[in-house]
C-alpha cells in the first residue's frame, strides 16, 4: 500500500493518562502516544478510550461532542456518543455509553465481557463517523482484543489495508469466558470459534494473538519468558506466534518524574545537586512517625500486595530484616492477609515499621524521593515502572531478575550498575542482597553516593522506546 502523507496510528485502550489509570497500561498508553506525537510530526496519533464517569466532570467541558451513532452487538442495538479532545498533539476520542461506563470502577463487573465487546465494536463506528481510516490499529490487553478479532471477522473487507498490533501488558488477565458467550455476548459466529477457543473456553487474548499482524510485550525478557513459564497457560499459542512477537521496554514520563521540578518536593534536587534527597528522606520519616535518622537505611515497598509481586518473600524475612539497623515502610493494597500481616508488624515495631494500606500516588511520589532502597522481589514482572521511577529519584532498587526488572536494573556488585539484582526466587537470596546493600550504605558512603548518581543518570525516557514503536509501525505499513 502506498505511503500516506502521515502515518496514521489509532491506539485502542481501556484506560489512559491523564484521564484514568489503574496501573501500568494507562501510564504507558498516555506516555507513548504523547512521545510519538511530540517527536515525530509525520505521524497522526489518535486514541480511543471509554468515557468513564471518573473524569466526566473534569474533562467534559474541554471536549467537543462529535455526534452519536449506533453499535450493533449481536441482538442489541446500542447508543454510542463520541467526544473529542486534543491534548499534547494527540487526538482522543471518548466512547460514551453511561450504562456500560458510568460505574465506580473501570473493571471487575460481571458484564465486563459485554462492556468491552461493545467498546471494541464501537471503535469501528467511531472510525466511520470521524472519517479517520488508520494505517495501524494498536490495541492493548484483553479488553481491546476483540478490536483485532472483529477486524479479521466482521470488517476484513473494509479494512484490508489496516495492520494491527496487539500489546500484552500483563499475561495474567486474558479475557476468559464460557463457550456459550460466543454469539450473544461477543457477536462472533460459529466459524469464528477456532480463533478464540482455547482449553474449553473463549479466550479473547488468544484470539488477538492469532489475528494480529504483530504482538508486542513491554520488555524483551518478558517476551521470552511468556513462551515458557509466564504465559498463564497460553505458552503454546505464544510460541506458535513467536515470529511476530517483539519485546519493547517501557519508558517513564521523565517530565512528570523529575526531582528537579517535582511540585511534591519542598527542596528540589538532581544528580548534579543531590542535597535535596536528604530533605525528602527527613520529611518522609516525619510523615510516618519514624525517627529522623539520616544514617538509618529506609527500605520501602510500593506495590500491590499480591504473591507474584514477591510479597511472600518479604513476609518470610521481615523479622530477620528488622534485626538489622533499618527502617521499613510499605504503601499498598491487595490480599487481605498481607494487609493484616504488615499492619500487625507496624503495631509491634513502632518507630521501625510504618505501613499505609492505601493507593495514594502523592505518597508514593514522596516515597520514591525519600527512601534509600525500593524492594521489588517479583516472581514475575512484565516491565515494572517503579524501579525506573526510583532510579530517577536516586532510590536504589533491589529487584529479582525477571521480565523488565532484569532488563532495566543491573547489579552494581558485578561492576557498573544502578541497583542490586538477585536471581533465585527465594527469601534468603532477597535477604542476602539487602544485607549487601546495607553494608554499602552503612560503611561505604562514597560508593553509595556514586551508585545514586549512576541510577539517576539512567535514561528511562520514552525516546528510545517510541523510536522502536515507530520503526515497527513503518515496517508494518511497508
VEXDREN-2710 file (C-alpha; in Angstrom, 1 decimal):
% VEXDREN-2710
k/r/px/py/pz
1/UNK/0.0/0.0/0.0
2/UNK/1.3/3.5/-0.8
3/UNK/2.6/5.7/2.0
4/UNK/0.1/8.3/3.2
5/UNK/1.2/11.9/3.8
6/UNK/1.2/11.0/7.5
7/UNK/1.5/7.6/9.2
8/UNK/-1.9/7.2/10.9
9/UNK/-2.0/5.2/14.1
10/UNK/-5.0/4.5/16.3
11/UNK/-4.4/3.3/19.8
12/UNK/-7.4/1.5/21.4
13/UNK/-7.1/1.2/25.1
14/UNK/-9.4/0.8/28.1
15/UNK/-7.5/3.4/30.2
16/UNK/-5.1/6.2/29.5
17/UNK/-3.5/9.0/31.5
18/UNK/-4.3/11.7/32.3
19/UNK/-7.9/10.6/32.2
20/UNK/-7.9/7.3/34.0
21/UNK/-5.2/4.8/35.1
22/UNK/-5.4/1.8/37.3
23/UNK/-1.9/0.6/36.6
24/UNK/1.0/0.5/34.1
25/UNK/-1.1/0.2/30.9
26/UNK/-2.8/3.5/31.3
27/UNK/0.5/5.2/32.0
28/UNK/2.2/3.5/29.1
29/UNK/-0.6/4.4/26.6
30/UNK/-0.6/8.0/27.7
31/UNK/3.2/8.5/27.7
32/UNK/3.9/6.6/24.5
33/UNK/1.3/8.3/22.4
34/UNK/2.4/11.7/23.7
35/UNK/6.1/11.0/22.9
36/UNK/5.2/9.7/19.4
37/UNK/3.2/12.8/18.6
38/UNK/5.9/15.1/20.1
39/UNK/8.9/13.5/18.4
40/UNK/7.5/12.5/15.0
41/UNK/5.4/15.2/13.4
42/UNK/4.9/12.9/10.4
43/UNK/2.6/10.7/12.5
44/UNK/-1.1/11.3/13.2
45/UNK/-1.6/9.6/16.6
46/UNK/-5.1/9.1/17.9
47/UNK/-6.5/7.3/20.9
48/UNK/-10.0/5.7/21.5
49/UNK/-11.0/5.0/25.1
50/UNK/-14.2/4.7/27.1
51/UNK/-15.8/7.8/28.6
52/UNK/-15.8/6.8/32.2
53/UNK/-17.7/8.7/34.9
54/UNK/-14.4/9.2/36.8
55/UNK/-13.3/12.1/34.6
56/UNK/-16.5/13.3/33.2
57/UNK/-16.9/16.4/35.4
58/UNK/-13.2/17.4/35.0
59/UNK/-12.7/17.0/31.3
60/UNK/-16.1/17.1/29.5
61/UNK/-16.1/20.9/29.4
62/UNK/-12.8/20.7/27.4
63/UNK/-14.3/18.2/24.9
64/UNK/-16.2/18.6/21.6
65/UNK/-19.3/16.4/21.1
66/UNK/-18.9/15.0/17.6
67/UNK/-22.2/13.2/17.4
68/UNK/-23.8/9.9/18.1
69/UNK/-24.2/6.6/16.2
70/UNK/-25.4/3.1/16.9
71/UNK/-23.4/0.0/17.6
72/UNK/-24.8/-3.4/16.7
73/UNK/-23.7/-6.1/19.1
74/UNK/-25.4/-9.5/18.5
75/UNK/-29.1/-8.9/19.1
76/UNK/-28.5/-5.4/20.7
77/UNK/-28.6/-2.0/19.0
78/UNK/-26.8/0.4/21.4
79/UNK/-26.3/4.1/21.7
80/UNK/-22.7/5.4/21.1
81/UNK/-21.8/9.1/21.8
82/UNK/-18.5/10.3/20.5
83/UNK/-16.5/13.1/22.2
84/UNK/-13.1/14.5/21.0
85/UNK/-10.3/16.3/22.8
86/UNK/-6.8/17.2/21.7
87/UNK/-4.0/17.2/24.2
88/UNK/-0.2/17.3/23.6
89/UNK/-0.5/16.6/19.9
90/UNK/-2.7/13.6/20.4
91/UNK/-6.4/13.4/19.3
92/UNK/-8.5/11.5/21.9
93/UNK/-11.9/10.0/21.1
94/UNK/-14.2/9.0/24.0
95/UNK/-16.9/6.5/23.6
96/UNK/-19.9/7.5/25.7
97/UNK/-22.4/4.9/27.0
98/UNK/-23.4/5.5/30.6
99/UNK/-24.9/2.1/31.0
100/UNK/-21.5/0.5/30.5
101/UNK/-19.1/3.1/31.7
102/UNK/-20.8/5.2/34.5
103/UNK/-19.6/2.9/37.3
104/UNK/-17.4/3.2/40.4
105/UNK/-14.6/1.2/38.8
106/UNK/-13.2/0.6/35.4
107/UNK/-13.2/-3.2/35.8
108/UNK/-14.4/-6.0/38.0
109/UNK/-18.1/-6.4/36.9
110/UNK/-20.0/-9.5/35.9
111/UNK/-20.6/-8.0/32.4
112/UNK/-17.0/-6.9/31.7
113/UNK/-17.0/-9.1/28.6
114/UNK/-20.1/-7.4/27.2
115/UNK/-18.8/-3.9/28.2
116/UNK/-15.6/-4.3/26.3
117/UNK/-17.2/-6.2/23.4
118/UNK/-19.4/-3.1/23.0
119/UNK/-16.3/-0.8/23.3
120/UNK/-14.4/-2.9/20.7
121/UNK/-17.3/-2.9/18.2
122/UNK/-17.9/0.9/18.8
123/UNK/-14.3/1.6/17.6
124/UNK/-15.4/0.9/14.0
125/UNK/-18.4/3.1/14.3
126/UNK/-16.2/5.9/15.5
127/UNK/-13.8/5.4/12.7
128/UNK/-16.6/5.7/10.2
129/UNK/-18.2/8.7/11.8
130/UNK/-15.0/10.8/12.2
131/UNK/-13.6/9.7/8.8
132/UNK/-10.2/8.6/10.1
133/UNK/-9.0/5.4/8.5
134/UNK/-5.9/4.3/10.3
135/UNK/-2.9/2.6/8.8
136/UNK/-2.2/0.9/12.1
137/UNK/-4.6/-0.2/14.9
138/UNK/-2.7/-0.7/18.1
139/UNK/-4.7/-2.5/20.7
140/UNK/-3.8/-3.0/24.4
141/UNK/-4.5/-6.1/26.6
142/UNK/-7.6/-8.3/26.6
143/UNK/-10.1/-5.5/26.9
144/UNK/-9.4/-4.5/23.3
145/UNK/-8.5/-7.9/21.9
146/UNK/-11.9/-8.0/20.1
147/UNK/-11.0/-5.0/18.0
148/UNK/-8.4/-7.1/16.3
149/UNK/-10.7/-10.1/16.1
150/UNK/-13.6/-8.1/14.7
151/UNK/-11.3/-6.6/12.1
152/UNK/-10.4/-10.1/10.8
153/UNK/-14.0/-11.5/11.1
154/UNK/-16.6/-8.7/10.6
155/UNK/-14.6/-5.9/8.9
156/UNK/-12.0/-7.7/6.9
157/UNK/-13.1/-6.5/3.5
158/UNK/-13.3/-2.9/4.6
159/UNK/-10.0/-2.9/6.5
160/UNK/-7.8/-5.0/4.3
161/UNK/-5.1/-2.3/4.2
162/UNK/-5.1/-1.8/8.0
163/UNK/-2.4/-3.5/10.0
164/UNK/-2.8/-4.5/13.7
165/UNK/-0.5/-4.6/16.7
166/UNK/-1.6/-6.2/20.0
167/UNK/0.4/-5.3/23.1
168/UNK/0.4/-7.6/26.1
169/UNK/0.9/-5.6/29.3
170/UNK/0.0/-8.5/31.6
171/UNK/-0.5/-12.1/30.6
172/UNK/-2.4/-12.9/33.8
173/UNK/-5.6/-11.3/32.6
174/UNK/-6.7/-12.9/29.3
175/UNK/-10.5/-12.4/29.0
176/UNK/-11.7/-15.9/29.6
177/UNK/-15.4/-16.7/29.2
178/UNK/-17.6/-19.8/28.9
179/UNK/-18.2/-21.1/25.3
180/UNK/-21.9/-20.0/25.4
181/UNK/-20.9/-16.4/25.2
182/UNK/-19.6/-16.7/21.6
183/UNK/-22.9/-15.5/19.9
184/UNK/-24.9/-13.4/22.4
185/UNK/-22.1/-11.6/24.2
186/UNK/-19.3/-11.4/21.7
187/UNK/-21.2/-11.3/18.4
188/UNK/-19.0/-14.0/16.8
189/UNK/-20.1/-16.8/14.5
190/UNK/-19.6/-20.5/14.6
191/UNK/-16.8/-20.3/12.0
192/UNK/-15.0/-17.8/14.3
193/UNK/-14.9/-20.2/17.2
194/UNK/-11.4/-21.6/16.3
195/UNK/-9.9/-18.2/16.6
196/UNK/-10.9/-17.7/20.3
197/UNK/-11.5/-21.2/21.6
198/UNK/-8.8/-22.5/24.0
199/UNK/-8.9/-25.1/26.7
200/UNK/-12.7/-25.3/26.6
201/UNK/-13.3/-21.6/27.0
202/UNK/-13.4/-18.4/25.0
203/UNK/-10.0/-16.7/25.4
204/UNK/-10.0/-13.2/23.9
205/UNK/-6.3/-12.7/24.3
206/UNK/-5.7/-15.9/22.4
207/UNK/-7.8/-14.6/19.6
208/UNK/-5.8/-11.4/19.4
209/UNK/-2.6/-13.3/19.4
210/UNK/-3.7/-15.3/16.4
211/UNK/-5.3/-12.5/14.4
212/UNK/-2.8/-9.6/14.9
213/UNK/0.0/-8.8/12.5
214/UNK/2.4/-8.1/15.3
215/UNK/2.5/-8.8/19.0
216/UNK/4.5/-6.7/21.5
217/UNK/5.2/-7.1/25.2
218/UNK/6.6/-4.5/27.5
219/UNK/10.1/-5.9/27.8
220/UNK/12.4/-8.2/25.8
221/UNK/12.9/-10.6/28.7
222/UNK/9.1/-10.9/29.3
223/UNK/8.7/-11.7/25.6
224/UNK/11.0/-14.7/26.1
225/UNK/9.5/-15.7/29.5
226/UNK/5.9/-15.8/28.3
227/UNK/6.8/-18.5/25.8
228/UNK/7.9/-21.0/28.5
229/UNK/6.9/-20.1/32.1
230/UNK/4.9/-16.9/32.4
231/UNK/2.3/-17.3/29.8
232/UNK/-0.5/-18.4/32.2
233/UNK/-1.5/-21.3/30.0
234/UNK/-1.0/-19.6/26.6
235/UNK/2.7/-20.6/26.2
236/UNK/2.0/-22.9/23.3
237/UNK/0.0/-20.2/21.4
238/UNK/2.7/-17.7/22.0
239/UNK/5.4/-20.0/20.7
240/UNK/3.3/-20.7/17.6
241/UNK/3.1/-16.9/17.0
242/UNK/6.7/-16.1/18.2
243/UNK/7.6/-15.0/14.6
244/UNK/5.5/-11.8/15.2
245/UNK/6.5/-11.3/18.8
246/UNK/8.8/-8.4/19.9
247/UNK/9.6/-7.1/23.4
248/UNK/10.0/-3.3/23.7
249/UNK/10.8/-2.0/27.1
250/UNK/8.5/0.7/28.6
251/UNK/9.8/4.1/29.4
252/UNK/8.6/6.6/32.0
253/UNK/7.5/10.2/31.7
254/UNK/10.7/11.9/32.7
255/UNK/9.0/15.3/32.8
256/UNK/6.5/14.0/35.4
257/UNK/9.1/12.1/37.4
258/UNK/11.7/14.7/37.8
259/UNK/13.1/15.6/41.3
260/UNK/14.4/18.9/39.9
261/UNK/10.9/20.1/39.2
262/UNK/8.5/17.8/41.2
263/UNK/5.9/20.0/42.9
264/UNK/5.6/17.4/45.7
265/UNK/9.2/18.1/46.9
266/UNK/9.8/21.1/49.1
267/UNK/13.5/21.0/48.2
268/UNK/14.3/20.0/44.6
269/UNK/17.4/18.0/43.7
270/UNK/19.2/16.4/40.8
271/UNK/22.1/14.1/40.0
272/UNK/24.4/17.1/39.9
273/UNK/23.0/18.7/43.1
274/UNK/21.6/15.8/45.2
275/UNK/21.3/17.5/48.5
276/UNK/17.5/17.7/48.5
277/UNK/17.2/13.9/48.8
278/UNK/18.2/14.1/52.4
279/UNK/15.5/16.6/53.0
280/UNK/13.0/14.3/51.3
281/UNK/14.0/11.4/53.5
282/UNK/13.6/13.5/56.6
283/UNK/10.2/14.6/55.6
284/UNK/9.1/11.1/54.7
285/UNK/10.3/9.8/58.1
286/UNK/8.4/12.6/59.8
287/UNK/5.2/11.8/57.8
288/UNK/5.2/8.2/59.0
289/UNK/6.4/8.9/62.6
290/UNK/9.8/7.2/62.0
291/UNK/12.9/8.6/63.8
292/UNK/14.5/11.2/61.5
293/UNK/17.8/9.4/61.3
294/UNK/19.8/10.1/58.1
295/UNK/22.1/7.1/58.5
296/UNK/19.4/4.5/59.1
297/UNK/18.6/2.8/55.8
298/UNK/15.0/3.4/54.9
299/UNK/13.7/0.4/52.9
300/UNK/10.4/0.9/51.2
301/UNK/7.8/-1.1/49.3
302/UNK/5.3/0.5/46.9
303/UNK/3.3/-2.4/45.5
304/UNK/0.1/-4.3/45.1
305/UNK/0.1/-6.8/47.9
306/UNK/-0.1/-10.0/45.9
307/UNK/2.1/-13.0/45.8
308/UNK/3.6/-12.6/42.3
309/UNK/5.0/-9.3/43.4
310/UNK/7.2/-11.2/45.9
311/UNK/5.3/-10.1/48.9
312/UNK/5.5/-13.6/50.3
313/UNK/9.3/-13.4/50.3
314/UNK/9.2/-10.1/52.2
315/UNK/6.9/-11.5/54.9
316/UNK/9.1/-14.5/55.3
317/UNK/12.2/-12.5/56.1
318/UNK/10.7/-9.4/57.7
319/UNK/11.6/-10.4/61.3
320/UNK/15.2/-11.1/60.2
321/UNK/15.2/-7.8/58.4
322/UNK/14.0/-5.9/61.4
323/UNK/17.0/-7.2/63.4
324/UNK/19.2/-5.0/61.1
325/UNK/19.8/-1.3/61.5
326/UNK/17.0/-0.3/59.1
327/UNK/13.6/1.3/58.9
328/UNK/10.8/-0.4/56.9
329/UNK/7.9/1.5/55.1
330/UNK/5.2/-0.1/53.0
331/UNK/2.4/1.5/50.8
332/UNK/-0.1/-0.6/49.0
333/UNK/-3.3/-2.6/49.0
334/UNK/-4.1/-6.2/48.0
335/UNK/-4.5/-9.5/49.6
336/UNK/-6.2/-9.0/53.0
337/UNK/-3.9/-11.5/54.8
338/UNK/-0.9/-9.4/53.6
339/UNK/-2.6/-6.2/54.7
340/UNK/-3.2/-7.6/58.2
341/UNK/0.3/-9.0/58.4
342/UNK/2.0/-5.7/57.7
343/UNK/-0.4/-3.7/59.9
344/UNK/0.4/-6.0/62.8
345/UNK/4.2/-5.5/62.3
346/UNK/3.7/-1.8/62.4
347/UNK/1.9/-2.1/65.8
348/UNK/4.6/-4.4/67.1
349/UNK/7.5/-2.3/65.9
350/UNK/6.6/1.4/66.3
351/UNK/9.4/3.6/65.1
352/UNK/10.8/0.9/62.9
353/UNK/7.9/-0.2/60.7
354/UNK/5.4/2.1/59.1
355/UNK/2.5/0.9/56.9
356/UNK/-0.2/2.6/54.8
357/UNK/-2.7/0.3/53.4
358/UNK/-3.8/2.6/50.6
359/UNK/-3.3/3.6/47.0
360/UNK/-2.0/7.2/47.1
361/UNK/0.1/8.5/44.2
362/UNK/1.3/11.6/46.1
363/UNK/2.5/9.5/49.0
364/UNK/4.1/7.1/46.5
365/UNK/5.9/10.0/45.0
366/UNK/7.3/11.1/48.4
367/UNK/8.5/7.5/49.0
368/UNK/10.3/7.4/45.6
369/UNK/12.1/10.6/46.6
370/UNK/12.8/9.9/50.3
371/UNK/13.6/6.2/50.5
372/UNK/17.1/4.8/50.3
373/UNK/16.0/1.5/48.8
374/UNK/13.0/0.2/47.0
375/UNK/12.2/-3.6/47.1
376/UNK/10.8/-5.3/44.0
377/UNK/11.4/-9.0/44.5
378/UNK/8.8/-10.1/42.0
379/UNK/8.2/-13.7/40.9
380/UNK/7.1/-12.2/37.5
381/UNK/7.1/-8.7/36.2
382/UNK/6.2/-7.8/32.6
383/UNK/8.1/-4.5/32.8
384/UNK/7.7/-2.6/36.0
385/UNK/7.8/1.2/36.2
386/UNK/8.5/1.7/39.9
387/UNK/12.2/0.6/39.6
388/UNK/12.7/3.2/36.9
389/UNK/10.9/5.9/38.8
390/UNK/13.0/5.0/41.9
391/UNK/16.2/5.4/39.9
392/UNK/15.1/8.8/38.7
393/UNK/14.9/9.9/42.3
394/UNK/18.1/8.3/43.5
395/UNK/16.4/5.5/45.4
396/UNK/18.2/2.2/44.8
397/UNK/16.1/-0.7/43.6
398/UNK/16.6/-4.2/44.9
399/UNK/14.9/-6.5/42.3
400/UNK/14.7/-10.1/41.2
401/UNK/15.9/-10.7/37.7
402/UNK/12.7/-11.3/35.9
403/UNK/11.0/-9.5/33.0
404/UNK/11.6/-5.8/32.7
405/UNK/13.3/-5.7/36.1
406/UNK/16.2/-7.6/34.7
407/UNK/16.2/-5.5/31.6
408/UNK/16.4/-2.2/33.4
409/UNK/18.4/-2.8/36.6
410/UNK/22.0/-4.0/36.5
411/UNK/23.7/-5.4/39.6
412/UNK/26.3/-2.9/40.9
413/UNK/28.2/-5.8/42.5
414/UNK/29.1/-7.0/39.1
415/UNK/30.7/-3.7/38.2
416/UNK/28.9/-0.7/36.9
417/UNK/25.2/-0.9/37.8
418/UNK/22.2/1.0/39.0
419/UNK/20.9/-1.3/41.7
420/UNK/21.0/-4.8/43.3
421/UNK/19.7/-7.9/41.4
422/UNK/19.3/-11.4/42.6
423/UNK/18.3/-14.5/40.5
424/UNK/16.7/-17.2/42.6
425/UNK/13.2/-16.7/43.8
426/UNK/13.7/-17.4/47.5
427/UNK/13.7/-15.3/50.7
428/UNK/17.3/-15.9/51.6
429/UNK/18.6/-14.6/48.3
430/UNK/16.5/-11.5/48.9
431/UNK/17.8/-11.1/52.5
432/UNK/21.4/-11.6/51.4
433/UNK/21.0/-8.9/48.7
434/UNK/19.5/-6.5/51.2
435/UNK/22.4/-7.1/53.6
436/UNK/24.9/-6.3/50.7
437/UNK/23.1/-3.1/50.1
438/UNK/23.1/-2.2/53.8
439/UNK/26.8/-2.8/54.0
440/UNK/27.5/-0.4/51.1
441/UNK/25.1/2.2/52.6
442/UNK/26.5/2.0/56.1
443/UNK/30.2/1.5/55.5
444/UNK/31.0/2.9/52.1
445/UNK/29.0/6.2/51.8
446/UNK/31.1/7.5/48.8
447/UNK/30.4/4.3/46.9
448/UNK/26.7/4.6/47.8
449/UNK/26.6/8.2/46.5
450/UNK/28.3/7.1/43.3
451/UNK/25.6/4.4/42.9
452/UNK/22.9/7.1/43.4
453/UNK/24.5/9.2/40.7
454/UNK/24.6/6.1/38.4
455/UNK/20.9/5.4/39.0
456/UNK/19.8/9.0/38.5
457/UNK/21.8/9.2/35.2
458/UNK/20.0/6.3/33.6
459/UNK/17.9/7.2/30.5
460/UNK/14.5/5.7/31.1
461/UNK/12.7/8.2/28.8
462/UNK/10.2/7.1/26.2
463/UNK/12.6/8.4/23.4
464/UNK/14.2/5.1/22.7
465/UNK/11.0/3.0/23.1
466/UNK/9.0/5.4/20.9
467/UNK/11.6/5.1/18.2
468/UNK/11.3/1.3/18.3
469/UNK/7.5/1.5/18.0
470/UNK/7.7/3.9/15.1
471/UNK/10.1/1.5/13.3
472/UNK/7.6/-1.3/13.9
473/UNK/4.7/0.9/12.5
474/UNK/6.8/1.8/9.4
475/UNK/7.7/-1.9/8.9
476/UNK/4.0/-2.9/9.0
477/UNK/2.9/-0.1/6.7
478/UNK/5.6/-1.2/4.2
END
